[in-house]
Amino acid sequence: MRVKTEDRRQAIVAGAAKVFLEQGFDATSMAQIAAQVGVTKPTLYGYFPSKEDIFLHVMKKVATELLAASFERLAPGKDLGQTLLNFGEHFLASMLQPDLITLRGIIMTEGRRSGIGALLFDKGLAQEIAKLAAFLATEMEAGQLRRAKPDTAAAHLLGMLESEYQQHLLGAASEPPTAAQVSQSVQDAVAVFLRGYAPAA
């Protein structure tokens, strides 16, 4: 009896990511993933019980882990404006990665029908967004921001960061934005956010 290994699990996730990115969720089969990775279907099922489970792990690897590095930049007690700029630039640059845009499109297409969208949000992205809300709550307590619902404030900030790039996030833009464009967009979004949540005089 073969023992499961983490290296093989990660190799399966990496191979599955390649197939999902090329063919989408619906057109991908467990047989195709097994062939891509070079394992048998029984071996594949030994690691992952379903295609949905593999896709969840792919998204967590490509999206959640990538975005987690953004949320790790949220350190209370430092200059708030600069902290939000550092967070915003990393977050937006991550969201605009081609692979993440493709996977986001798959989620938008298949998420409601298969339930993958809700599952991914609950098990990954929601936990990261909660870190932003907690950070903002701390800044509100410290008097750096006006008191409000932290979850709402987090949604406002993330929405403003993405607002100029809907065409890119939908995969409809012909050219990716430059680093300078992303930086300026983040500066504008953070400035608006800080004015809107400025503490009372």
Residue frames as a rotation matrix with the C-alpha (Angstrom) as fourth column:
MET 1
0.574 0.819 0.000 0.00
0.819 -0.574 0.000 0.00
0.000 0.000 -1.000 0.00
ARG 2
-0.279 -0.704 0.653 1.48
0.682 -0.624 -0.381 3.32
0.676 0.339 0.654 -1.07
VAL 3
-0.103 0.159 -0.982 1.77
0.874 -0.456 -0.166 6.09
-0.474 -0.876 -0.092 1.44
LYS 4
0.750 0.417 0.514 0.40
0.608 -0.740 -0.288 9.49
0.260 0.528 -0.808 0.49
THR 5
-0.311 -0.881 -0.357 3.04
0.923 -0.370 0.107 12.20
-0.227 -0.296 0.928 0.26
GLU 6
0.366 0.411 -0.835 2.71
0.306 -0.900 -0.309 15.97
-0.879 -0.142 -0.455 0.39
ASP 7
-0.592 -0.652 -0.474 5.03
-0.278 -0.387 0.879 16.32
-0.757 0.652 0.047 -2.61
ARG 8
-0.851 0.329 0.409 2.70
0.525 0.532 0.664 14.22
0.001 0.780 -0.626 -4.75
ARG 9
0.129 0.938 -0.322 -0.33
0.882 -0.257 -0.394 16.11
-0.452 -0.234 -0.861 -3.47
GLN 10
0.141 -0.147 -0.979 1.28
-0.078 -0.987 0.137 19.40
-0.987 0.057 -0.151 -4.50
ALA 11
-0.884 -0.466 -0.038 2.28
-0.109 0.126 0.986 17.94
-0.455 0.876 -0.162 -7.87
ILE 12
-0.446 0.813 0.374 -1.35
0.892 0.440 0.109 16.95
-0.076 0.382 -0.921 -8.47
VAL 13
0.390 0.592 -0.705 -2.54
0.550 -0.764 -0.338 20.46
-0.739 -0.256 -0.624 -7.58
ALA 14
-0.285 -0.590 -0.755 0.05
-0.318 -0.685 0.655 22.03
-0.904 0.427 0.008 -9.92
GLY 15
-0.960 -0.067 0.273 -0.90
0.209 0.477 0.853 19.69
-0.188 0.876 -0.444 -12.78
ALA 16
-0.119 0.991 0.059 -4.60
0.964 0.130 -0.234 20.24
-0.240 0.029 -0.970 -12.20
ALA 17
0.152 0.119 -0.981 -4.06
0.156 -0.983 -0.095 24.01
-0.976 -0.139 -0.168 -12.27
LYS 18
-0.786 -0.521 -0.332 -2.56
-0.258 -0.212 0.943 23.71
-0.561 0.827 0.033 -15.74
VAL 19
-0.778 0.542 0.318 -5.56
0.620 0.579 0.529 21.73
0.103 0.609 -0.787 -17.03
PHE 20
0.135 0.872 -0.471 -8.14
0.863 -0.337 -0.377 24.01
-0.488 -0.355 -0.798 -15.41
LEU 21
-0.104 -0.242 -0.965 -6.44
-0.073 -0.966 0.250 27.13
-0.992 0.096 0.083 -16.80
GLU 22
-0.932 -0.317 -0.174 -6.37
-0.202 0.056 0.978 25.67
-0.300 0.947 -0.116 -20.31
GLN 23
-0.799 0.596 -0.085 -9.84
0.319 0.539 0.779 24.10
0.510 0.595 -0.621 -20.44
GLY 24
-0.278 0.726 0.629 -11.97
-0.756 -0.569 0.324 25.59
0.593 -0.385 0.707 -17.69
PHE 25
-0.566 0.073 0.821 -13.72
-0.716 0.449 -0.534 23.73
-0.408 -0.890 -0.202 -14.92
ASP 26
0.404 0.890 0.212 -16.59
-0.657 0.443 -0.610 22.08
-0.637 0.108 0.763 -16.76
ALA 27
0.731 -0.118 -0.672 -14.47
-0.585 0.397 -0.707 20.68
0.351 0.910 0.221 -19.61
THR 28
-0.369 -0.925 0.094 -11.84
-0.815 0.273 -0.511 19.24
0.446 -0.265 -0.855 -17.26
SER 29
0.722 0.565 -0.400 -12.15
-0.333 0.789 0.516 15.62
0.607 -0.239 0.758 -16.16
MET 30
0.658 -0.476 0.583 -10.44
-0.535 0.248 0.807 13.62
-0.529 -0.843 -0.092 -13.44
ALA 31
0.700 -0.395 0.595 -8.98
0.587 0.792 -0.165 11.42
-0.407 0.465 0.786 -16.19
GLN 32
0.665 -0.449 0.597 -7.35
0.312 -0.560 -0.768 14.45
0.679 0.697 -0.232 -17.84
ILE 33
0.646 -0.434 0.628 -5.89
-0.735 -0.574 0.361 15.59
0.204 -0.695 -0.690 -14.54
ALA 34
0.694 -0.371 0.618 -4.54
-0.101 0.799 0.593 12.11
-0.713 -0.474 0.517 -13.84
ALA 35
0.683 -0.426 0.593 -2.95
0.730 0.374 -0.572 11.99
0.022 0.824 0.566 -17.30
GLN 36
0.697 -0.403 0.594 -1.41
-0.141 -0.888 -0.438 15.44
0.704 0.221 -0.675 -16.87
VAL 37
0.525 -0.467 0.711 0.14
-0.846 -0.196 0.496 14.49
-0.092 -0.862 -0.498 -13.54
GLY 38
-0.205 -0.602 -0.772 1.10
-0.650 0.673 -0.352 10.97
0.731 0.430 -0.529 -14.58
VAL 39
-0.826 0.038 0.562 -0.89
-0.457 0.539 -0.708 9.05
-0.329 -0.842 -0.428 -11.98
THR 40
-0.778 0.622 -0.088 -3.76
0.465 0.664 0.586 6.59
0.423 0.414 -0.806 -12.19
LYS 41
-0.143 0.822 0.552 -7.33
-0.300 -0.567 0.767 7.67
0.943 -0.056 0.328 -11.49
PRO 42
0.623 0.363 -0.692 -7.49
0.493 0.505 0.709 5.51
0.607 -0.783 0.136 -8.34
THR 43
-0.325 -0.812 -0.484 -4.35
0.937 -0.208 -0.280 7.26
0.127 -0.545 0.829 -7.08
LEU 44
-0.748 0.097 0.657 -5.87
0.057 -0.976 0.209 10.65
0.662 0.194 0.724 -7.89
TYR 45
0.299 0.945 0.131 -9.06
-0.188 -0.076 0.979 9.78
0.936 -0.317 0.155 -6.02
GLY 46
0.285 -0.279 -0.917 -6.92
0.843 0.528 0.102 8.63
0.456 -0.802 0.386 -3.12
TYR 47
-0.756 -0.614 -0.226 -5.73
0.653 -0.687 -0.318 12.21
0.040 -0.388 0.921 -2.69
PHE 48
-0.840 0.502 -0.207 -8.83
-0.480 -0.865 -0.147 14.13
-0.253 -0.024 0.967 -3.74
PRO 49
-0.530 0.674 0.515 -12.39
0.304 0.717 -0.627 12.79
-0.792 -0.175 -0.585 -3.61
SER 50
0.495 0.775 0.394 -13.72
0.713 -0.102 -0.694 14.97
-0.498 0.624 -0.603 -6.44
LYS 51
-0.111 -0.456 0.883 -12.89
0.872 -0.471 -0.134 17.46
0.477 0.755 0.449 -9.17
GLU 52
0.679 0.446 0.583 -14.46
0.126 -0.853 0.506 20.19
0.723 -0.270 -0.636 -7.03
ASP 53
0.898 -0.377 -0.229 -12.07
0.262 0.036 0.965 19.37
-0.355 -0.926 0.131 -4.19
ILE 54
-0.017 -0.934 0.356 -9.04
0.967 0.076 0.243 19.58
-0.254 0.349 0.902 -6.49
PHE 55
0.061 0.081 0.995 -10.25
0.614 -0.789 0.027 22.90
0.787 0.609 -0.098 -7.90
LEU 56
0.954 0.290 0.076 -10.68
0.101 -0.550 0.829 24.26
0.283 -0.783 -0.554 -4.39
HIS 57
0.533 -0.827 -0.182 -7.06
0.539 0.166 0.826 23.40
-0.652 -0.538 0.534 -3.63
VAL 58
-0.147 -0.547 0.824 -5.93
0.970 -0.241 0.013 24.94
0.191 0.802 0.566 -6.92
MET 59
0.447 0.399 0.800 -7.70
0.314 -0.908 0.278 28.19
0.837 0.127 -0.532 -6.08
LYS 60
0.981 -0.107 -0.163 -6.34
0.134 -0.233 0.963 28.21
-0.141 -0.967 -0.214 -2.55
LYS 61
0.192 -0.975 0.108 -2.83
0.820 0.220 0.528 27.75
-0.539 -0.012 0.842 -3.91
VAL 62
-0.334 -0.334 0.881 -3.02
0.874 -0.460 0.156 30.27
0.353 0.822 0.446 -6.74
ALA 63
0.154 0.531 0.833 -5.35
0.212 -0.842 0.497 32.84
0.965 0.100 -0.242 -5.21
THR 64
0.939 0.337 -0.066 -5.52
0.132 -0.177 0.975 32.60
0.317 -0.925 -0.211 -1.45
GLU 65
0.426 -0.848 -0.315 -1.80
0.822 0.218 0.526 32.06
-0.378 -0.483 0.790 -0.92
LEU 66
-0.334 -0.518 0.788 -0.96
0.817 -0.576 -0.032 34.84
0.470 0.633 0.615 -3.36
LEU 67
0.238 0.532 0.813 -3.35
0.044 -0.842 0.538 37.28
0.970 -0.092 -0.223 -1.72
ALA 68
0.802 0.044 -0.595 -2.35
0.573 0.223 0.788 36.19
0.168 -0.974 0.154 1.79
ALA 69
-0.240 -0.966 -0.098 0.99
0.970 -0.236 -0.054 37.93
0.029 -0.108 0.994 1.25
SER 70
-0.330 0.213 0.920 -0.95
0.218 -0.931 0.293 41.16
0.919 0.297 0.260 0.71
PHE 71
0.669 0.721 0.180 -2.89
-0.039 -0.208 0.977 40.88
0.742 -0.661 -0.111 3.96
GLU 72
0.448 -0.603 -0.660 0.31
0.888 0.381 0.255 40.10
0.098 -0.701 0.707 5.86
ARG 73
-0.496 -0.652 0.574 1.38
0.619 -0.729 -0.293 43.69
0.609 0.210 0.765 5.14
LEU 74
0.337 0.723 0.604 -1.31
-0.047 -0.628 0.777 45.02
0.940 -0.290 -0.178 7.48
ALA 75
-0.330 -0.563 -0.758 0.67
0.789 0.276 -0.548 45.90
0.518 -0.779 0.353 10.61
PRO 76
0.756 0.654 0.042 -1.10
0.503 -0.620 0.603 48.01
0.420 -0.434 -0.797 13.27
GLY 77
0.646 -0.447 -0.619 0.78
0.481 -0.391 0.784 50.86
-0.593 -0.805 -0.038 14.89
LYS 78
-0.515 -0.821 0.245 2.59
0.714 -0.253 0.653 52.02
-0.474 0.512 0.717 11.76
ASP 79
-0.744 0.233 -0.626 1.80
-0.407 -0.901 0.148 54.91
-0.530 0.365 0.766 9.42
LEU 80
-0.015 0.856 0.517 -1.74
0.111 0.515 -0.850 54.08
-0.994 0.045 -0.103 8.29
GLY 81
0.658 0.297 -0.692 -1.55
-0.566 -0.411 -0.715 55.71
-0.496 0.862 -0.102 4.87
GLN 82
-0.198 -0.837 -0.510 1.72
-0.979 0.192 0.065 53.99
0.044 0.512 -0.858 3.94
THR 83
-0.693 0.006 0.721 0.50
-0.251 0.935 -0.250 50.65
-0.675 -0.354 -0.647 5.28
LEU 84
0.351 0.909 0.223 -2.62
0.037 0.225 -0.974 50.83
-0.936 0.350 0.046 3.10
LEU 85
0.500 -0.260 -0.826 -0.52
-0.845 -0.353 -0.401 51.82
-0.187 0.899 -0.396 0.08
ASN 86
-0.617 -0.787 0.031 1.78
-0.773 0.613 0.163 48.84
-0.147 0.077 -0.986 0.59
PHE 87
-0.441 0.557 0.704 -1.19
0.055 0.800 -0.598 46.54
-0.896 -0.225 -0.383 1.02
GLY 88
0.520 0.791 -0.323 -3.09
-0.229 -0.235 -0.945 47.99
-0.823 0.565 0.059 -1.93
GLU 89
0.140 -0.532 -0.835 -0.23
-0.984 -0.165 -0.060 47.76
-0.106 0.831 -0.547 -4.43
HIS 90
-0.857 -0.476 0.198 0.47
-0.467 0.879 0.091 44.11
-0.218 -0.014 -0.976 -3.58
PHE 91
-0.275 0.849 0.451 -3.23
0.104 0.493 -0.864 43.22
-0.956 -0.190 -0.224 -3.53
LEU 92
0.591 0.567 -0.574 -4.04
-0.451 -0.358 -0.817 44.85
-0.669 0.742 0.044 -6.87
ALA 93
-0.189 -0.738 -0.648 -0.92
-0.982 0.135 0.133 43.49
-0.011 0.661 -0.750 -8.57
SER 94
-0.850 -0.081 0.521 -1.89
-0.194 0.967 -0.166 40.02
-0.490 -0.242 -0.838 -7.36
MET 95
0.076 0.981 0.179 -5.49
0.048 0.176 -0.983 40.35
-0.996 0.083 -0.034 -8.56
LEU 96
0.605 0.137 -0.784 -4.22
-0.677 -0.429 -0.598 41.34
-0.418 0.893 -0.166 -12.00
GLN 97
-0.560 -0.772 0.299 -2.06
-0.513 0.607 0.607 38.23
-0.650 0.186 -0.737 -12.43
PRO 98
-0.430 0.400 -0.809 -3.20
-0.844 0.141 0.518 36.44
0.321 0.905 0.278 -15.64
ASP 99
-0.764 0.124 -0.633 -3.68
0.160 0.987 0.000 33.06
0.625 -0.102 -0.774 -13.95
LEU 100
-0.807 0.476 -0.350 -5.78
0.364 -0.068 -0.929 34.59
-0.466 -0.877 -0.118 -11.21
ILE 101
-0.486 0.641 -0.594 -7.93
-0.757 -0.649 -0.081 36.45
-0.437 0.410 0.801 -13.74
THR 102
-0.527 0.251 -0.812 -8.54
-0.542 0.636 0.549 33.19
0.654 0.729 -0.199 -15.60
LEU 103
-0.796 0.200 -0.571 -9.45
0.487 0.772 -0.408 31.30
0.360 -0.603 -0.712 -12.44
ARG 104
-0.750 0.560 -0.352 -11.70
-0.074 -0.600 -0.797 34.15
-0.657 -0.572 0.492 -11.33
GLY 105
-0.454 0.574 -0.682 -13.53
-0.887 -0.222 0.404 33.84
0.080 0.788 0.610 -14.65
ILE 106
-0.632 0.199 -0.749 -14.03
0.014 0.969 0.246 30.12
0.775 0.145 -0.615 -14.02
ILE 107
-0.857 0.307 -0.414 -15.45
0.461 0.099 -0.882 30.91
-0.230 -0.947 -0.226 -10.59
MET 108
-0.613 0.642 -0.460 -17.86
-0.548 -0.765 -0.339 33.47
-0.569 0.044 0.821 -12.05
THR 109
-0.394 0.435 -0.810 -19.03
-0.796 0.280 0.537 30.94
0.460 0.856 0.236 -14.66
GLU 110
-0.253 0.191 -0.948 -19.20
0.061 0.982 0.181 27.79
0.965 -0.012 -0.260 -12.55
GLY 111
-0.917 -0.343 0.206 -19.35
-0.168 -0.139 -0.976 29.08
0.363 -0.929 0.070 -8.99
ARG 112
-0.372 0.847 0.379 -23.09
-0.910 -0.254 -0.327 29.31
-0.181 -0.466 0.866 -8.49
ARG 113
0.385 0.576 -0.721 -23.99
-0.743 0.657 0.128 26.12
0.548 0.486 0.681 -10.33
SER 114
0.111 -0.444 -0.889 -21.45
0.156 0.891 -0.426 23.92
0.982 -0.091 0.168 -8.57
GLY 115
0.959 0.250 -0.133 -21.24
0.177 -0.163 0.971 25.73
0.221 -0.955 -0.200 -5.25
ILE 116
0.180 -0.977 -0.114 -17.48
0.930 0.207 -0.304 26.16
0.321 -0.051 0.946 -5.68
GLY 117
-0.118 -0.226 0.967 -17.69
0.146 -0.967 -0.208 29.94
0.982 0.117 0.148 -5.37
ALA 118
0.668 0.449 0.593 -19.25
-0.503 -0.314 0.805 29.85
0.548 -0.836 0.016 -1.91
LEU 119
0.899 -0.352 -0.259 -16.92
0.436 0.773 0.461 27.07
0.038 -0.528 0.848 -0.80
LEU 120
0.003 -0.952 0.305 -13.81
0.816 -0.174 -0.552 28.91
0.578 0.250 0.776 -1.91
PHE 121
0.028 0.058 0.998 -14.93
-0.222 -0.973 0.062 32.15
0.975 -0.223 -0.014 -0.29
ASP 122
0.864 0.408 0.295 -15.77
-0.368 0.113 0.923 30.47
0.343 -0.906 0.248 3.03
LYS 123
0.850 -0.523 -0.072 -12.58
0.491 0.734 0.469 28.41
-0.192 -0.433 0.880 3.20
GLY 124
-0.050 -0.954 0.295 -10.12
0.996 -0.068 -0.051 30.96
0.069 0.291 0.954 1.83
LEU 125
-0.439 -0.215 0.873 -10.80
0.459 -0.888 0.012 34.53
0.773 0.406 0.488 0.84
ALA 126
0.609 0.746 0.270 -13.24
0.111 -0.417 0.902 35.28
0.785 -0.519 -0.337 3.67
GLN 127
0.668 -0.425 -0.611 -10.51
0.734 0.237 0.637 34.53
-0.125 -0.874 0.470 6.20
GLU 128
-0.435 -0.868 0.240 -8.13
0.896 -0.443 0.024 36.95
0.085 0.225 0.971 4.50
ILE 129
-0.170 0.461 0.871 -10.74
0.220 -0.844 0.490 39.73
0.961 0.275 0.042 4.21
ALA 130
0.808 0.462 -0.366 -11.43
0.414 -0.002 0.910 39.25
0.420 -0.887 -0.192 7.92
LYS 131
0.005 -0.890 -0.457 -7.80
0.983 -0.078 0.163 40.18
-0.181 -0.450 0.875 8.55
LEU 132
-0.667 -0.187 0.721 -8.34
0.450 -0.873 0.189 43.51
0.594 0.451 0.666 6.76
ALA 133
0.349 0.875 0.334 -11.52
0.099 -0.389 0.916 44.15
0.932 -0.287 -0.222 8.74
ALA 134
0.680 -0.151 -0.717 -9.70
0.730 0.234 0.642 43.36
0.070 -0.960 0.269 12.00
PHE 135
-0.446 -0.894 0.029 -6.85
0.894 -0.447 -0.019 45.69
0.030 0.018 0.999 11.05
LEU 136
-0.455 0.348 0.820 -9.28
0.172 -0.869 0.464 48.51
0.874 0.352 0.335 10.26
ALA 137
0.666 0.706 -0.238 -11.11
0.328 0.010 0.945 47.89
0.670 -0.708 -0.225 13.54
THR 138
0.215 -0.694 -0.687 -7.82
0.966 0.049 0.253 48.30
-0.142 -0.718 0.681 15.39
GLU 139
-0.753 -0.501 0.426 -7.16
0.593 -0.797 0.111 51.59
0.284 0.336 0.898 13.60
MET 140
0.063 0.857 0.511 -10.68
0.123 -0.515 0.848 52.77
0.990 0.009 -0.138 14.47
GLU 141
0.725 0.166 -0.669 -10.06
0.641 0.194 0.743 51.98
0.253 -0.967 0.034 18.13
ALA 142
-0.187 -0.911 -0.369 -6.80
0.945 -0.269 0.185 53.93
-0.267 -0.314 0.911 17.95
GLY 143
0.365 0.439 -0.821 -8.60
0.285 -0.892 -0.350 56.96
-0.886 -0.106 -0.451 16.54
GLN 144
-0.705 -0.694 -0.145 -6.92
0.028 -0.232 0.972 56.77
-0.709 0.681 0.183 13.13
LEU 145
-0.827 0.554 0.093 -10.24
0.145 0.051 0.988 56.13
0.543 0.831 -0.123 11.40
ARG 146
-0.409 0.770 0.489 -13.80
-0.897 -0.439 -0.058 57.06
0.170 -0.462 0.870 12.32
ARG 147
-0.709 0.209 0.674 -15.82
-0.216 0.845 -0.490 54.34
-0.671 -0.493 -0.554 13.97
ALA 148
0.033 0.703 -0.710 -17.83
-0.999 0.044 -0.004 52.30
0.028 0.710 0.704 11.48
LYS 149
0.838 0.252 0.484 -18.53
-0.272 0.962 -0.028 48.68
-0.473 -0.108 0.875 10.59
PRO 150
-0.120 -0.993 -0.013 -15.07
-0.535 0.054 0.843 47.18
-0.836 0.108 -0.538 9.91
ASP 151
-0.255 0.071 0.964 -16.48
0.568 0.818 0.090 44.64
-0.783 0.571 -0.249 7.43
THR 152
0.773 0.597 0.214 -18.12
0.546 -0.455 -0.703 47.42
-0.323 0.661 -0.678 5.43
ALA 153
0.630 -0.618 -0.471 -14.97
-0.541 -0.784 0.305 49.52
-0.557 0.063 -0.828 5.50
ALA 154
-0.357 -0.772 0.526 -12.95
-0.120 0.597 0.793 46.55
-0.926 0.220 -0.305 4.24
ALA 155
0.112 0.494 0.862 -15.43
0.829 0.433 -0.355 46.02
-0.548 0.754 -0.361 1.39
HIS 156
0.932 0.227 -0.281 -15.22
0.083 -0.891 -0.446 49.71
-0.352 0.392 -0.850 0.46
LEU 157
0.201 -0.942 -0.271 -11.42
-0.625 -0.336 0.705 49.66
-0.754 0.028 -0.656 0.33
LEU 158
-0.474 -0.391 0.789 -11.21
0.246 0.802 0.545 46.49
-0.846 0.452 -0.284 -1.75
GLY 159
0.435 0.728 0.530 -13.91
0.767 0.008 -0.641 47.76
-0.471 0.686 -0.555 -4.10
MET 160
0.865 -0.140 -0.481 -12.11
-0.257 -0.948 -0.186 51.04
-0.430 0.285 -0.857 -4.67
LEU 161
-0.145 -0.984 0.104 -8.81
-0.429 0.157 0.890 49.27
-0.892 0.085 -0.445 -5.32
GLU 162
-0.512 -0.023 0.859 -10.40
0.546 0.763 0.346 47.17
-0.663 0.646 -0.378 -8.08
SER 163
0.303 0.894 -0.330 -12.73
0.262 -0.411 -0.873 49.84
-0.916 0.178 -0.359 -9.47
GLU 164
0.236 -0.256 -0.938 -10.53
-0.750 -0.662 -0.008 51.06
-0.618 0.705 -0.348 -12.34
TYR 165
-0.665 -0.692 -0.283 -9.69
-0.726 0.509 0.462 47.58
-0.176 0.513 -0.840 -13.58
GLN 166
0.143 0.807 0.574 -12.99
-0.437 0.571 -0.695 45.82
-0.888 -0.151 0.434 -14.19
GLN 167
0.729 0.089 -0.679 -12.10
-0.683 0.159 -0.713 45.36
0.045 0.983 0.177 -17.85
HIS 168
-0.288 -0.918 -0.271 -8.83
-0.805 0.386 -0.451 43.68
0.519 0.088 -0.850 -16.87
LEU 169
-0.640 0.042 0.767 -10.42
-0.616 0.569 -0.546 41.55
-0.459 -0.821 -0.338 -14.13
LEU 170
0.457 0.857 0.238 -12.99
-0.416 0.442 -0.795 40.30
-0.786 0.265 0.558 -16.63
GLY 171
-0.191 -0.656 0.730 -10.23
0.420 0.618 0.665 39.35
-0.887 0.433 0.158 -19.06
ALA 172
0.649 0.576 0.497 -11.43
0.696 -0.186 -0.694 41.88
-0.307 0.796 -0.522 -21.63
ALA 173
0.695 -0.456 -0.556 -8.41
-0.394 -0.888 0.236 44.22
-0.601 0.055 -0.797 -21.71
SER 174
0.927 -0.358 -0.111 -5.93
0.037 0.383 -0.923 43.91
0.373 0.852 0.368 -24.55
GLU 175
-0.068 -0.994 0.089 -2.93
0.063 -0.094 -0.994 45.08
0.996 -0.062 0.069 -22.51
PRO 176
0.268 0.113 -0.957 -2.10
0.927 0.242 0.288 44.73
0.264 -0.964 -0.040 -18.81
PRO 177
0.967 0.064 0.246 -1.74
0.003 -0.970 0.244 47.96
0.254 -0.235 -0.938 -16.81
THR 178
0.056 -0.996 0.069 1.73
0.064 -0.065 -0.996 49.23
0.996 0.061 0.060 -16.08
ALA 179
-0.199 -0.228 -0.953 3.22
0.932 0.255 -0.256 49.25
0.302 -0.940 0.162 -12.59
ALA 180
-0.983 -0.185 0.005 2.98
0.179 -0.954 -0.242 53.04
0.050 -0.237 0.970 -12.62
GLN 181
-0.396 0.912 0.109 -0.74
-0.405 -0.280 0.871 52.89
0.824 0.300 0.480 -13.44
VAL 182
0.216 0.437 -0.873 -1.38
0.544 0.689 0.479 50.41
0.811 -0.578 -0.089 -10.64
SER 183
-0.559 -0.528 -0.639 0.59
0.824 -0.266 -0.501 52.53
0.095 -0.806 0.584 -8.18
GLN 184
-0.942 0.231 0.242 -1.34
-0.207 -0.971 0.120 55.68
0.262 0.063 0.963 -9.10
SER 185
-0.078 0.969 -0.235 -4.68
-0.183 0.217 0.959 53.87
0.980 0.117 0.160 -8.87
VAL 186
0.057 0.032 -0.998 -3.81
0.842 0.535 0.066 52.62
0.536 -0.844 0.003 -5.40
GLN 187
-0.876 -0.416 -0.243 -2.76
0.481 -0.749 -0.455 56.10
0.007 -0.516 0.857 -4.29
ASP 188
-0.681 0.686 0.255 -6.07
-0.449 -0.667 0.595 57.53
0.578 0.291 0.762 -5.52
ALA 189
0.146 0.787 -0.599 -8.14
0.117 0.588 0.801 54.77
0.982 -0.187 -0.006 -3.89
VAL 190
-0.214 -0.305 -0.928 -6.36
0.928 0.234 -0.290 55.03
0.305 -0.923 0.233 -0.55
ALA 191
-0.982 -0.154 0.106 -6.71
0.127 -0.965 -0.227 58.82
0.137 -0.210 0.968 -0.57
VAL 192
-0.317 0.943 0.103 -10.46
-0.482 -0.254 0.839 58.57
0.817 0.216 0.535 -1.12
PHE 193
0.209 0.356 -0.911 -10.79
0.501 0.761 0.412 55.87
0.840 -0.543 -0.019 1.55
LEU 194
-0.548 -0.511 -0.662 -8.88
0.824 -0.195 -0.532 57.90
0.142 -0.837 0.528 4.14
ARG 195
-0.904 0.308 0.298 -11.00
-0.293 -0.951 0.095 60.99
0.313 -0.002 0.950 3.43
GLY 196
-0.051 0.972 -0.229 -14.20
-0.346 0.198 0.917 59.00
0.937 0.126 0.326 3.70
TYR 197
0.559 0.212 -0.801 -13.16
0.539 0.641 0.546 57.34
0.630 -0.737 0.244 6.96
ALA 198
-0.467 -0.734 0.494 -11.30
0.095 -0.597 -0.796 60.30
0.879 -0.325 0.349 8.47
PRO 199
-0.385 0.326 -0.864 -11.93
0.919 0.227 -0.324 60.61
0.091 -0.918 -0.386 12.22
ALA 200
0.653 0.697 0.298 -14.20
0.637 -0.717 0.283 63.41
0.411 0.004 -0.912 13.37
ALA 201
-0.174 -0.725 0.666 -12.35
0.133 -0.687 -0.714 66.65
0.976 -0.036 0.216 14.11
